[in-house]
């Protein structure tokens, strides 16, 4: 304890810098957890959280018997699976390709182009997508028209919503996510590549035998985090793109919570759905981390 006290006294400035962050965590992340109890109550804004009567798991029973919630859960899992299957490898591929570009000017230009969509507002991205797929003046339907294909109302057809949403997400985030893998590649020892060159290895062989194995721990960590967020679909983009005609394939858990809670005023019911979402995410992270730790010795903790 004496050593700890001496350390705190000596480095008090550094710990003082942590105070704003700790306060932010307590006020905006931990304090709101008090309200989670409304998931188990017949909550009324007039009676408040404490005075509202307990009803146990009634909201959860209603939730799992709600066809709209089950549809939203199914859509969430399907779109998350597609996003993981098609979206997760793209940043890795981009990082590997950027690492192989020798012309620094071209490399920086290409990186700027693929990073840029991440910094554009979701509202603007949605506007670009709506304009691009417009049946009257959209570039997609214009190109289809050159081949004699009639205009397609893409954003009103349930079967087209998922491909458009997944593709938009990859375009917007893949470039920025590749920065993590580029940083991991930068940490690979140059002596490994020098030894490979002496042995006559090609750049393709060095990528497969040195680069990818070296960044594998980073890939596993990012995969665990991605699995933990499997129920966290981009809420803003779906709200901006979906409509009642596409609810069949576009409605997800977060939009269901939004409609029930903010639009419908069923705060307790929406809290139950949100709590279910959080518990599933926690279980997925723990499971993925345990499996990774057992078979690859790489984990979050």
C-alpha positions as CSV (number, residue, x, y, z in Angstrom):
1,X,0.0,0.0,0.0
2,X,2.9,2.3,0.7
3,X,4.2,1.8,-2.8
4,X,0.8,2.5,-4.3
5,X,0.5,5.7,-2.2
6,X,3.9,6.9,-3.3
7,X,3.1,6.2,-6.9
8,X,-0.2,8.1,-6.7
9,X,1.6,11.0,-5.0
10,X,4.3,11.0,-7.7
11,X,2.1,10.7,-10.7
12,X,-1.0,12.5,-9.5
13,X,-1.2,14.7,-12.6
14,X,-1.7,11.6,-14.8
15,X,-4.5,10.3,-12.6
16,X,-6.1,13.7,-12.4
17,X,-6.4,13.6,-16.2
18,X,-8.5,10.5,-15.9
19,X,-11.1,12.2,-13.8
20,X,-13.2,13.6,-16.8
21,X,-13.2,10.2,-18.5
22,X,-14.3,8.5,-15.3
23,X,-17.0,11.0,-14.7
24,X,-18.3,10.6,-18.3
25,X,-18.4,6.8,-17.8
26,X,-20.2,7.0,-14.5
27,X,-22.8,9.7,-15.7
28,X,-23.5,8.4,-19.2
29,X,-22.9,4.6,-19.0
30,X,-23.2,3.4,-15.4
31,X,-25.9,5.7,-14.0
32,X,-28.4,4.9,-16.8
33,X,-28.2,1.2,-15.7
34,X,-30.5,2.1,-12.9
35,X,-33.2,2.4,-15.4
36,X,-32.8,-1.2,-16.6
37,X,-35.2,-2.2,-13.9
38,X,-38.2,-0.9,-15.9
39,X,-37.8,-4.0,-18.1
40,X,-39.2,-5.9,-15.1
41,X,-41.8,-3.2,-14.1
42,X,-45.1,-1.9,-15.4
43,X,-43.5,1.5,-15.9
44,X,-45.3,4.8,-15.8
45,X,-43.7,8.1,-16.4
46,X,-46.0,9.6,-13.8
47,X,-45.1,7.2,-11.1
48,X,-41.4,7.1,-11.9
49,X,-39.0,4.2,-11.9
50,X,-39.0,3.4,-8.2
51,X,-42.8,3.6,-7.7
52,X,-43.8,1.5,-10.7
53,X,-44.9,-2.0,-9.7
54,X,-42.8,-5.1,-10.4
55,X,-44.2,-7.5,-13.0
56,X,-41.3,-10.0,-13.3
57,X,-40.6,-11.4,-16.8
58,X,-44.0,-10.5,-18.3
59,X,-42.4,-8.1,-20.8
60,X,-40.0,-10.8,-21.9
61,X,-42.8,-13.3,-22.4
62,X,-44.7,-10.8,-24.5
63,X,-41.5,-10.0,-26.4
64,X,-40.9,-13.6,-27.4
65,X,-44.5,-14.0,-28.5
66,X,-44.4,-10.9,-30.6
67,X,-44.2,-11.7,-34.3
68,X,-42.7,-8.3,-35.1
69,X,-39.9,-8.8,-32.7
70,X,-39.1,-12.3,-33.9
71,X,-39.1,-11.0,-37.5
72,X,-36.7,-8.1,-36.4
73,X,-34.5,-10.6,-34.6
74,X,-34.3,-12.9,-37.6
75,X,-33.5,-10.0,-39.9
76,X,-30.8,-8.7,-37.5
77,X,-29.1,-12.1,-37.5
78,X,-29.3,-12.6,-41.2
79,X,-27.9,-9.1,-42.0
80,X,-25.2,-9.5,-39.4
81,X,-24.2,-12.8,-40.8
82,X,-24.0,-11.3,-44.3
83,X,-22.1,-8.4,-43.0
84,X,-19.6,-10.7,-41.2
85,X,-19.3,-13.0,-44.2
86,X,-18.8,-10.3,-46.9
87,X,-17.8,-7.2,-44.9
88,X,-15.2,-8.5,-42.4
89,X,-12.6,-9.7,-45.0
90,X,-12.7,-6.5,-47.0
91,X,-10.7,-4.3,-44.6
92,X,-8.1,-7.1,-44.3
93,X,-7.9,-7.4,-48.1
94,X,-7.5,-3.6,-48.5
95,X,-4.8,-3.4,-45.9
96,X,-2.8,-6.2,-47.6
97,X,-3.2,-4.5,-51.0
98,X,-2.1,-1.1,-49.6
99,X,0.9,-2.7,-48.1
100,X,1.9,-4.0,-51.5
101,X,1.6,-0.7,-53.3
102,X,5.1,0.7,-53.8
103,X,4.2,4.1,-55.3
104,X,3.7,6.2,-52.2
105,X,1.8,9.0,-54.0
106,X,-0.7,6.5,-55.5
107,X,-1.0,4.7,-52.2
108,X,-1.9,7.9,-50.2
109,X,-4.4,8.9,-52.9
110,X,-6.1,5.4,-52.8
111,X,-6.2,5.4,-49.0
112,X,-7.8,8.9,-48.9
113,X,-10.5,7.8,-51.4
114,X,-11.4,4.7,-49.4
115,X,-11.2,6.4,-46.0
116,X,-13.4,9.3,-47.0
117,X,-16.9,7.7,-46.9
118,X,-16.4,7.0,-43.1
119,X,-16.3,10.7,-42.4
120,X,-19.4,11.5,-44.4
121,X,-22.6,11.8,-42.5
122,X,-25.0,8.9,-42.6
123,X,-27.7,11.2,-43.8
124,X,-25.6,12.2,-46.8
125,X,-24.6,8.6,-47.5
126,X,-28.3,7.6,-47.4
127,X,-29.1,10.5,-49.8
128,X,-26.4,9.2,-52.2
129,X,-27.9,5.7,-52.1
130,X,-31.4,6.9,-52.6
131,X,-30.3,9.0,-55.6
132,X,-28.2,6.3,-57.1
133,X,-31.1,3.8,-57.0
134,X,-33.8,6.2,-57.9
135,X,-36.1,4.7,-60.6
136,X,-36.3,8.0,-62.5
137,X,-32.8,9.5,-62.5
138,X,-30.6,7.0,-60.6
139,X,-27.4,5.9,-62.2
140,X,-28.2,2.2,-61.6
141,X,-31.5,2.4,-63.4
142,X,-29.9,4.5,-66.1
143,X,-27.3,1.8,-66.8
144,X,-30.0,-0.9,-66.7
145,X,-32.0,1.2,-69.2
146,X,-29.1,1.0,-71.7
147,X,-29.7,-2.7,-71.8
148,X,-33.4,-2.4,-72.2
149,X,-34.3,-3.3,-68.6
150,X,-37.3,-1.5,-67.1
151,X,-36.7,0.8,-64.1
152,X,-36.6,-1.1,-60.8
153,X,-37.9,0.4,-57.5
154,X,-35.0,-1.0,-55.5
155,X,-35.6,0.6,-52.2
156,X,-39.3,-0.4,-52.1
157,X,-38.5,-4.1,-52.8
158,X,-37.8,-6.2,-49.7
159,X,-35.5,-8.6,-51.6
160,X,-33.2,-5.7,-52.6
161,X,-32.9,-4.0,-49.2
162,X,-30.3,-6.4,-47.6
163,X,-27.8,-6.3,-50.6
164,X,-28.0,-2.5,-50.8
165,X,-27.6,-2.1,-47.0
166,X,-24.7,-4.5,-46.8
167,X,-23.0,-3.0,-49.8
168,X,-23.4,0.5,-48.5
169,X,-22.0,-0.5,-45.1
170,X,-18.9,-2.1,-46.7
171,X,-18.3,1.0,-48.9
172,X,-18.7,3.4,-46.0
173,X,-16.6,1.6,-43.3
174,X,-14.2,-0.9,-44.9
175,X,-11.5,1.7,-45.7
176,X,-11.4,3.2,-42.3
177,X,-11.4,-0.3,-40.6
178,X,-8.4,-1.2,-42.7
179,X,-6.3,1.2,-40.6
180,X,-6.2,-1.3,-37.7
181,X,-4.7,-3.9,-40.0
182,X,-2.3,-1.5,-41.6
183,X,-1.0,-0.6,-38.1
184,X,-0.6,-4.3,-37.3
185,X,1.3,-4.9,-40.6
186,X,3.6,-1.9,-39.8
187,X,4.5,-3.7,-36.6
188,X,5.8,-6.8,-38.4
189,X,9.6,-7.0,-38.1
190,X,11.4,-6.0,-41.4
191,X,14.0,-8.7,-40.8
192,X,11.4,-11.3,-41.6
193,X,10.9,-9.9,-45.1
194,X,14.6,-9.4,-45.6
195,X,15.3,-13.1,-44.7
196,X,12.5,-14.1,-47.1
197,X,14.0,-12.1,-49.9
198,X,17.3,-13.7,-49.4
199,X,15.6,-17.1,-49.6
200,X,14.0,-16.1,-52.9
201,X,10.4,-15.7,-51.7
202,X,8.0,-13.7,-53.9
203,X,5.8,-10.9,-52.6
204,X,2.8,-13.2,-52.8
205,X,4.6,-15.8,-50.7
206,X,5.7,-13.2,-48.2
207,X,2.1,-12.0,-47.8
208,X,0.8,-15.5,-47.1
209,X,3.7,-16.8,-45.0
210,X,4.7,-13.7,-43.1
211,X,2.2,-10.8,-43.2
212,X,-1.1,-12.7,-42.7
213,X,0.3,-15.0,-39.9
214,X,1.8,-11.9,-38.2
215,X,-1.5,-10.0,-38.1
216,X,-3.6,-13.0,-37.2
217,X,-4.0,-12.1,-33.5
218,X,-5.3,-8.7,-34.6
219,X,-7.8,-10.3,-37.0
220,X,-9.0,-12.6,-34.2
221,X,-9.5,-9.7,-31.7
222,X,-11.4,-7.7,-34.3
223,X,-13.5,-10.8,-35.1
224,X,-14.4,-11.3,-31.4
225,X,-15.4,-7.6,-31.2
226,X,-17.5,-8.0,-34.4
227,X,-19.3,-11.0,-33.1
228,X,-20.1,-9.1,-29.9
229,X,-21.8,-6.5,-32.0
230,X,-23.7,-8.9,-34.1
231,X,-27.1,-7.5,-33.0
232,X,-25.9,-3.9,-33.4
233,X,-26.9,-3.2,-37.0
234,X,-26.4,0.4,-38.2
235,X,-29.5,1.9,-36.8
236,X,-29.2,5.3,-38.5
237,X,-28.8,3.9,-42.0
238,X,-31.7,1.6,-41.7
239,X,-34.0,4.4,-40.3
240,X,-33.0,6.5,-43.3
241,X,-33.4,3.8,-45.9
242,X,-36.3,1.6,-44.8
243,X,-40.0,2.1,-45.2
244,X,-43.1,0.0,-44.4
245,X,-42.9,-1.8,-47.8
246,X,-39.5,-3.2,-46.8
247,X,-40.2,-4.0,-43.1
248,X,-40.3,-7.7,-44.0
249,X,-36.5,-7.8,-44.5
250,X,-35.3,-4.4,-43.2
251,X,-36.8,-4.2,-39.7
252,X,-34.2,-5.1,-37.1
253,X,-34.1,-5.2,-33.3
254,X,-32.9,-1.6,-32.9
255,X,-35.6,-0.2,-35.2
256,X,-38.2,-2.3,-33.3
257,X,-37.0,-0.8,-30.0
258,X,-37.2,2.7,-31.5
259,X,-40.7,2.2,-32.7
260,X,-42.0,0.6,-29.5
261,X,-40.1,2.9,-27.1
262,X,-39.9,6.4,-28.6
263,X,-42.8,6.3,-31.1
264,X,-45.1,4.0,-29.1
265,X,-44.3,5.2,-25.6
266,X,-43.8,1.6,-24.4
267,X,-40.6,2.3,-22.6
268,X,-40.7,-0.8,-20.3
269,X,-41.3,-3.1,-23.2
270,X,-38.6,-1.5,-25.3
271,X,-36.2,-1.7,-22.3
272,X,-36.8,-5.4,-22.1
273,X,-35.9,-5.8,-25.8
274,X,-32.8,-3.7,-25.3
275,X,-31.8,-5.7,-22.3
276,X,-32.2,-8.9,-24.3
277,X,-30.0,-7.4,-27.0
278,X,-27.3,-6.6,-24.4
279,X,-27.3,-10.0,-22.8
280,X,-27.0,-11.8,-26.1
281,X,-24.1,-9.5,-27.1
282,X,-22.4,-10.3,-23.7
283,X,-22.8,-14.1,-24.2
284,X,-21.5,-13.9,-27.8
285,X,-18.4,-12.0,-26.7
286,X,-17.7,-14.4,-23.8
287,X,-18.2,-17.4,-26.0
288,X,-16.1,-16.1,-28.9
289,X,-13.3,-15.0,-26.5
290,X,-13.3,-18.4,-24.7
291,X,-13.1,-20.4,-28.0
292,X,-10.4,-18.1,-29.3
293,X,-8.4,-18.4,-26.1
294,X,-8.6,-22.1,-26.1
295,X,-7.6,-22.8,-29.8
296,X,-5.4,-19.8,-30.7
297,X,-4.2,-18.4,-27.4
298,X,-5.4,-15.0,-28.5
299,X,-8.2,-13.2,-26.5
300,X,-9.5,-9.9,-25.3
301,X,-8.5,-10.7,-21.7
